Amino acid sequence: QVQMVESGGGLVQAGGSLRLSCAASGTTLSIDTMGWYRQIPGKQRELVATVTSGSSTNYADSVKGRFTISRDNAKNTVDLQMNSLKPEDTAVYYCYVRTIRWRVYWGQGTQVTVSS
């Protein structure tokens, strides 16, 4: 089992920045990929960014050049630096972990609201 604790959401004006953090605990040696997804009410959860244990990253086209994902394998943490935020980035952001056996875990979610 893997448990995650997220922090860093909040309210920011368009053009501003926020940093999300996620710390994993439990059977962390089994973790392969960590990342962030987001969800707007009534819509499917969508990929924001992921990073593998080998540091390969993947970003949604909508956030490329604005968001940066980083990972500390020793601390089992993954951060998402979000710059140049837009109102359409408003969503609940979920920390994501996938183990080497393809089991997926989700954080509790943190609200990000970008005002225009």
C-alpha positions in Angstrom: 0.0 0.0 0.0 1.1 3.5 -0.8 -0.4 6.6 0.9 0.1 10.2 -0.3 -0.3 13.5 1.3 -0.8 16.6 -0.9 -0.3 20.2 -0.2 0.0 23.6 -1.9 -3.4 24.2 -3.5 -5.2 27.5 -3.2 -6.5 30.6 -4.9 -4.3 32.7 -7.2 -4.9 35.3 -9.9 -4.3 34.6 -13.5 -0.7 34.8 -14.4 0.4 33.8 -10.9 2.1 30.7 -9.6 1.5 27.8 -7.3 3.5 24.9 -6.2 1.9 21.5 -5.4 3.7 18.9 -3.3 3.0 15.2 -2.7 4.7 13.0 -0.3 4.3 9.2 -0.5 4.7 6.7 2.3 4.3 3.0 2.7 5.6 0.5 0.2 7.5 3.2 -1.7 10.1 0.8 -3.1 7.4 -0.4 -5.5 6.8 3.0 -7.0 7.6 3.5 -10.6 5.7 6.6 -11.9 4.5 9.6 -9.9 2.6 12.6 -11.2 -0.4 14.8 -11.2 -3.9 14.6 -12.7 -6.7 17.1 -12.4 -10.5 17.0 -12.6 -13.2 19.6 -13.2 -16.7 18.7 -11.9 -18.6 16.8 -14.6 -15.5 16.0 -16.6 -13.1 13.1 -16.7 -9.8 13.2 -14.7 -7.0 14.2 -17.0 -3.3 13.9 -17.1 -1.3 17.0 -16.1 2.2 15.6 -15.8 4.1 12.5 -14.8 7.7 11.5 -14.1 9.1 8.0 -14.0 11.7 6.6 -11.6 14.2 7.1 -14.4 13.2 10.8 -14.7 11.3 10.6 -17.9 8.6 13.2 -18.0 5.3 13.6 -19.8 3.1 16.7 -19.9 -0.3 17.5 -21.2 -0.1 19.9 -24.2 -2.1 22.5 -22.3 0.5 22.9 -19.6 3.8 22.5 -21.6 6.1 25.4 -21.0 4.1 26.6 -17.9 4.3 23.7 -15.5 7.3 21.7 -14.3 7.2 18.4 -12.5 10.1 17.3 -10.3 10.7 14.3 -8.2 12.9 13.3 -5.3 13.3 9.6 -5.2 15.1 9.6 -1.9 12.2 11.5 -0.2 9.5 9.9 -2.3 8.1 13.3 -3.2 6.8 14.8 -6.4 6.2 18.5 -6.9 4.4 20.5 -9.6 5.5 24.1 -10.2 2.7 25.9 -12.0 3.5 29.2 -13.6 1.5 31.5 -15.8 -1.7 30.0 -14.4 -4.9 30.5 -16.4 -8.5 30.3 -15.3 -8.9 27.1 -17.2 -6.3 25.5 -14.9 -8.9 25.6 -12.1 -9.6 22.1 -11.0 -9.0 19.6 -8.2 -5.4 18.3 -8.6 -4.7 14.7 -7.6 -1.3 13.2 -6.8 -0.8 9.9 -8.7 1.4 6.9 -8.1 1.8 3.8 -10.2 3.8 0.9 -8.9 6.0 -1.5 -10.8 3.1 -3.9 -10.8 0.8 -1.3 -12.4 -1.3 -0.7 -9.3 -2.5 2.9 -9.1 -3.0 5.1 -6.0 -4.5 8.6 -5.8 -4.1 11.4 -3.3 -7.1 13.0 -1.6 -7.0 16.0 -4.0 -6.2 19.7 -3.6 -8.2 22.6 -5.0 -6.5 25.0 -7.4 -8.6 28.1 -8.3 -7.3 30.7 -10.7 -9.3 33.9 -10.9 -9.4 36.1 -14.0 
